[in-house]
């Protein structure tokens, strides 16, 4: 298996990849990015990811060095080179069957390097990077048994401070949230806003199920418009599952029959423990399992291993 990096069109092994230490993505997080995964070797929901990348760049006034068609071509070139260099990725221990042989793709666009200073006008030569590596997905046990999530003390950045619709490289609050979650033995950190409402996970969107009805915070809560979140909303409508986008507080998660999180890498993962409390029956629930089966049908490949 091979990990390769595409820097401004040049595909090299990671040890040979170079970006200037004066690049603003490194110095200030002045960059935008997307994370994409493959199914059967092909990028999933690529158009949606590239549209969000362009939106993120527009929101922070960054002129991407590549347009969407060029970015799609460079992703394809890098994936093909990784396959040629090392074949399909070797399966991780306890890998879920639909993650075996798949790839992780990270696309980063920075404002570029230049004289040190906060003024964006100092930047020259915007940089484009594509990283391809074997998919670092959760083990099958995460889907069969569920995971633990905790509400952390780190608060979600207010929308008035950071535009939540832009996926940028400025992630320190989420890094600190994950640090706290790991110290408490949890798979995911859930962040509250300044009013105490649930917003999102450190790298996921959160959903609750109560009485057969699915609820998730609205975009107006100041959250990123997750690509997988959008897929789940469409699937719920197609499956006839009632779905509401409404504000949520921690007690509603604690009282829920089911809780699950969604992300590109993880698809739909059941949360069976919230802090030290069991969620519902303490195992993946039927609505979560139904949505994951529908997701697996859409993505193709082996069916869901989730119970319920």
N, C-alpha and C positions, 0 to 999 in steps of 0.2 A: 504494500500500500504506500502511496506517495502523498505527501503534502507539498503543494506548490504555491508560489506567490507570483502574481502578475502585477508588476509595478510599471504603470504608464505604458503597458503593451508588451513589456519584456517579461517572459515567464522564466522564473528561476527557482531553485531550492530555497527554503527559508533562510539558510545561512548566508545566502548571497543577496537577499532582498535588502535594499537600502532606501531609506527616506531620510531627508535632512533633519538634523537635530533642531534646525531653525524652523521646521514646518509647524504651522500654527495648529494643526491637529494634535501634535505632540505637546506644544507649549501651552495651548489654551483650550483644547477640546473643540477647536474651531473647525468642525467637520460634520459631515452627515454620513449615515451608513445604513445598510440593510443586511439582514441575515436571511438566507434562503436555504432550503434543503431540497434534496432530490428524492424522487420516487422512481424506481426502475431506471435510475441514472439521469432522469430529466428534472430540471428545476420546476418546482410546484408553485403555482400562482405567480409566475414570474412577472407578468404584466402589472399585477397589483403591487408587487414589491418595487418595481421600477417607477411606477407612477408615484408611490409614496416617497421614493428617493428624490424625485424631481420636485415634489411638493416641499419636502424638508429643505432642499437647497434654496427654493424660492423664498421660503419663510425666513431664512437667515441671510438672504441676499448673496448667496454663494453661486458663482457661475461654474457649473460642473465642467470638467475637461472633456467628458464624453457625454453624448446624448444617449437616449434609451436604446436605440438600435445598436450603437457601438458598444454599449455596456453589455447588452445581451450577447453580442458576438464574442466579446472578451471573456465572459463567463463560460460560453461554450468552448472556446479555445483552451481555457485553463482546465476545465473538466476533462476534455479530451487528452490533454497533455498528462494530467494526473493518472488517468486510466492507462495510458500508454507506458508511463514510467513505472507503474507498480501494480497494475491490475485493479480489480475491485477491492475496496477496503476489507480487511479481515474482520470477522464479527467479534464484537466485544463479549466478554463473559456475561451470560444471562441477558443477551440482547433480545429485544422483542423482534419477532420474525420480520416485521415490515421495515425494520431499521437496518437489517443485515445488508451489507454491500452498498450502502447509501453514503452520500456526501453532504458536507456542510460547506456553504459558500458565504463568505462575508465580503461585501463591497463597501469600500470607504472612499469618499471624495473629500479632500481637504481644500482649504482656501489657498494653500501653498506656503512657501517659505518667504523669508524677507527679513528686513531689519526688525529687531526685537521691539515690540510695542503693541499696545492694544488696538491701535487704529487699523481697521481692515484694509485700508488703502496701502498699507506697507507690504501686503502680500503680493507675491508674483509666482507664476508657474504653479497653478493648482495641480494637485496630485491625485491620481486614481490608482486604487489598489484593489485587487481581487485575491482573496485567500481561499484555497480549496483544501480541505482535509477530510479524513474519515469522520462520519457523523458522530458527535458526542451526545448521544441520546440517553434517556434514562433506561435502566434495566427493565426487563419484562415484569419484575416484581412490583415496580411502581404502578403499573396498570392493574395488576391482579390484586394487590393488597392496598394500594393507595399510598399517599405520602402525608407527612406532617407539614403544616404551615403555621406560622405565628404572625400575629400583629406586632410590628416592631415599633420602637420609640421614634425612629427616624421618620420625619414627616415628608409627605409628598410636596415637591416644589409648587407653589401657587402658579396658576396660569398667567397671572399678571407679571410674574418674574421670568418664567421660561415657557415659551409657546409649546404646549403639550402635543401639538400635531406634528412637530418637527422631531425627527429621530436623529439626535445629534450625538457627538462624542463626549458631551459633558454629562458624566454619570456618577459623580462622586457620592451623591446621596443614595443611589441604588447600590453602589459598592458597600457603603457603610451599612445599609439595610441587610444585605446578604451576610456581611460579617456578623451582625447581631443574630440573624437566623441560624447560621451555622453554629454559633456559640450555644444556642438553645436546642441544637440537634434537629433542626428543621430543614426541609427541602426547599421551601420558598418563604420569602418575607412578604407580608402584606402591609401596604402603607396607607395611612390615614391622611386626610387633608387637615387644614388648620381648624376646621369645625368638627372633626371627629368622624367624618364619613369615610368609608372604604373607597379607595381609588383603584389601585391595581397592585399586582405583584411586582417584585423587582425586575422581572423580565417576563411577565405574563399578564393576562387579563383574568379576572375572577368572576365566577358565576355561582349562584346558589339555587337550589331546588327546594321548594316548599309546596306541599299539596299538589305535586305534579306540574307546578308552574315554575319556569326558569326566569331568574332575574339577574341582571348585571348592571353595574354602574353605567350611566350614559356618558357620551363623549363630553357633555357639558360639565362633567365632574372634573375635567382637566386631565383626561387620560389619552394615551396614544391610541390611535385607531388601529388596533391589531389586525393583521391580515387574517390570522386564524380565527380571531373573534368574529370577523365579518363572515367567514365561511360557516361558523357555528350558527350565527343568526339566520343565515339562509337555510341551513339544514333543519333547524328547528321549525321554521315556517313550512318547509317541504314535508316534514314528518308530522305536522299538525300538533306540535308541542307549544303550548302557550308560552310566550316570551315577552318580558317587559324590560325596558331600559329605565331603571329607576335608582335613586340614591339608596345606598345601603349603609347601615351601621353595624359595628361588630356584634351586638346581640342578635341580629338577624342571621349572621353567619353561624353563631353558636346554636341557634334554635332550628337551623335548616335540616331538612331530611338528607340533603346531599350538597356537597360543595365540590367544584372542580375548577381547574385552571387551564388556560389555553396558551399555546405559543407555537411558533414555527417549528422549533426543535422537538417539542414534547407532544404536539397535537392536543389531546384532551387527557389530562391526568386527574384522577379522583383524589380529593383531599379527604382523608378518613380520620385525621386528627387535627384539631385546631388548638394549638398549645398543648395542654395536658388533657384536653377533653376529646372524647370520641365525637365524630360527626355522625348524626343519625345512628345507624346500627353498627358503625365502626368498620364498614366495608363498602366497596364501590356500589353505588345504587343503580336502580334500573334505568332511570332517565339518562344518567351519565353514560351508562353502557350502551343505551340505544343511540345516543348521539355519536359515540365513538364508532359503533358499527357503521353508521351512515357515513362518517368521515372516512373510514377505511374503504367503503365501497367507492366513494368519490376519488380517493387517492389511488386506489388499485392495489393489487398485491394481496398478501395474506390477511385474513380477517382479524378483528380485534380479539385480544386475549382476555379482555376485561370480563370479570364476573358480573352477574346481575341480569 
